[in-house]
Amino acid sequence: MTYKIKSENDRAERIAFRINEYHLLLAKIYEDSVDREFESVEKDCKTLIMELRFLIKSIKDDDL
């Protein structure tokens, strides 16, 4: 496997991992909202916002 293909595969794996983490966090936000665990919802929303801001910065720097 050439270096370029391996690096692209590694990049795709990092992106998939990050998106999966966002999905899990969103599912937790949903469940906690339904259960009225609002303190947890607020904390997780702030975490998600921070992560999404980091993603935006990573896109601008092409560092995914």
URTA-V996294 format. One record per helix or strand of 3 or more residues. SS is the DSSP state (~ for helix, > for strand). FROM is the first residue (numbers start at 1). TO is the last residue. Records with the same first field share a line. If there is no record, write none. Layout:
SS=FROM-TO ; FROM-TO
//
This chain:
~=3-34 ; 38-60
//
